[in-house]
Amino acid sequence: MFEWFLRLLKIDQDSLREIRIDDYRRKMLNAETPTEAAFYWKLMKREISQRSEEQIARMERERGIA
């Protein structure tokens, strides 16, 4: 049900993943305890590891490193 809404907003899975990564990064930096920061670090790492090869290649091209 949620997928149609994302398509309507023209948000793909890669974009959604980057939003989550940024959200976890922000929460990690604003964490009140090291335990909380570590929790968000793990969530962020998990999202980063799920990036597709196409997404990584596109990001490298956009940043001029490929």
trRosetta pair geometry for C-beta under 8 A, 3 or more apart (Angstrom, degrees):
i j d omega theta_ij theta_ji phi_ij phi_ji
1 4 6.9 -52 -170 22 36 104
1 5 7.7 29 142 -10 62 107
2 5 5.6 -58 -163 35 47 115
2 6 6.5 45 145 -19 75 104
3 6 5.7 -55 -151 36 36 111
3 7 6.4 35 153 -18 68 105
4 7 5.6 -53 -148 38 34 112
4 8 6.3 41 150 -25 65 104
5 8 5.5 -50 -150 32 32 116
5 9 6.6 20 154 -6 64 107
6 9 5.9 -63 -149 46 32 103
6 11 4.5 -91 -162 72 83 97
6 12 7.5 123 153 -90 114 19
6 16 6.7 -23 -137 -64 137 130
7 10 7.2 29 -173 -83 35 36
7 11 7.8 -98 -63 48 22 62
11 15 4.9 -126 -159 89 74 132
11 16 5.8 91 153 -59 110 88
12 15 5.1 98 53 10 68 102
12 16 7.1 -129 102 -4 36 92
13 16 5.5 -54 -145 39 33 114
13 17 6.2 39 154 -24 66 104
14 17 5.6 -52 -149 33 30 113
14 18 6.6 29 153 -17 63 104
14 51 7.4 65 -133 -139 89 76
14 52 6.8 -76 -89 25 108 109
14 55 4.5 -176 -130 -105 127 125
14 58 7.9 40 173 57 160 143
15 18 5.7 -54 -150 35 33 110
15 19 6.6 38 150 -22 64 102
16 19 5.6 -50 -152 31 34 115
16 20 6.6 34 150 -17 64 103
17 20 5.7 -55 -152 36 34 111
17 21 6.4 36 150 -21 67 104
17 47 5.6 166 -167 -172 88 101
17 50 6.5 -140 -136 92 138 108
17 51 6.7 162 129 -91 149 70
17 55 7.7 2 65 -154 139 166
18 21 5.5 -47 -144 34 36 114
18 22 6.4 36 156 -17 65 104
19 22 5.9 -56 -150 38 29 109
19 23 6.3 30 151 -20 64 108
20 23 5.5 -55 -146 37 32 113
20 24 6.3 30 157 -16 67 105
20 43 8.0 -109 162 152 103 104
20 47 5.2 -162 104 -119 115 153
21 24 5.9 -56 -148 39 29 108
21 25 6.3 32 152 -22 64 107
21 44 5.7 88 -145 -146 67 81
21 47 4.8 -158 -76 107 84 135
21 48 6.1 94 -117 -66 127 78
22 25 5.6 -52 -146 35 32 114
22 26 6.4 33 155 -19 65 105
23 26 5.8 -55 -150 36 29 111
23 27 6.4 26 154 -15 64 108
24 27 5.6 -56 -144 41 32 110
24 28 6.1 37 154 -25 66 105
24 40 4.8 172 -169 -172 79 89
24 41 7.9 155 158 -77 109 18
24 43 4.8 -150 -127 98 138 107
24 44 3.9 -175 113 -72 132 89
24 47 6.7 164 12 13 147 139
25 28 5.6 -53 -147 33 29 113
25 29 6.4 24 156 -15 64 107
25 40 7.7 168 -77 150 16 115
25 44 5.7 98 -63 -116 68 143
26 29 6.0 -58 -148 38 29 108
26 30 6.2 7 159 0 65 114
27 30 6.0 -68 -140 51 29 99
27 31 6.5 60 152 -62 63 84
27 36 8.0 -108 156 158 92 99
27 40 4.5 -163 98 -118 103 150
28 31 5.7 -23 -156 -21 32 117
28 37 5.1 81 -162 -150 72 69
28 40 3.7 -155 -72 99 82 123
28 41 5.3 102 -126 -60 137 68
28 44 6.3 -49 -31 -18 141 140
29 37 7.9 82 -70 -125 18 102
31 34 7.6 107 117 -97 129 15
31 36 3.9 177 -158 103 113 104
31 37 3.8 -165 58 -66 152 73
31 39 7.8 149 -117 45 141 94
31 40 6.2 -158 -62 16 126 130
32 36 6.0 40 47 38 67 151
33 36 4.6 96 57 6 84 101
33 37 7.0 -147 95 -4 45 86
34 37 5.4 -54 -145 38 36 114
34 38 6.2 38 155 -22 68 104
35 38 5.7 -52 -147 35 30 111
35 39 6.6 36 151 -24 62 103
36 39 5.6 -48 -152 28 33 117
36 40 6.8 24 155 -9 64 104
37 40 6.2 -61 -152 42 31 103
37 41 6.2 39 149 -26 66 108
38 41 5.3 -51 -144 34 33 118
38 42 6.5 36 156 -21 65 101
39 42 6.1 -56 -157 32 28 109
39 43 6.7 24 150 -14 63 106
40 43 5.5 -51 -146 38 39 112
40 44 6.1 42 154 -21 68 105
41 44 5.8 -56 -147 38 28 112
41 45 6.3 29 154 -19 64 107
42 45 5.7 -53 -145 36 30 111
42 46 6.4 34 154 -23 63 105
43 46 5.7 -54 -151 32 31 114
43 47 6.7 28 153 -15 64 104
44 47 5.9 -56 -152 37 33 109
44 48 6.3 33 152 -19 66 107
45 48 5.6 -55 -146 37 33 113
45 49 6.2 33 156 -21 66 106
46 49 5.9 -56 -149 35 28 110
46 50 6.8 24 153 -18 61 109
47 50 5.8 -64 -154 35 33 111
47 51 7.9 59 147 -46 60 80
48 51 6.1 -23 -170 -16 43 111
51 55 4.7 -124 -172 85 91 128
51 56 5.4 105 129 -57 123 90
51 59 7.9 -28 -170 -3 144 141
52 55 4.5 98 56 3 81 102
52 56 7.1 -146 94 -4 44 84
53 56 5.7 -53 -148 36 34 111
53 57 6.3 34 154 -18 66 106
54 57 5.8 -55 -147 38 30 111
54 58 6.2 31 154 -19 64 108
55 58 5.7 -55 -147 37 30 112
55 59 6.3 31 154 -19 65 107
56 59 5.8 -55 -148 37 30 111
56 60 6.4 31 153 -20 64 106
57 60 5.7 -54 -148 35 31 112
57 61 6.5 31 154 -18 64 105
57 66 6.4 105 -155 -130 63 169
58 61 5.8 -54 -149 36 31 111
58 62 6.3 31 153 -19 65 108
59 62 5.7 -55 -146 37 31 112
59 63 6.3 14 159 -5 65 111
60 63 6.1 -66 -144 47 27 100
60 65 4.9 -94 -158 74 80 89
60 66 3.5 80 130 -37 115 119
61 64 7.5 34 -179 -73 30 31
61 66 5.0 -55 -68 55 58 123
63 66 8.0 82 62 -3 81 86
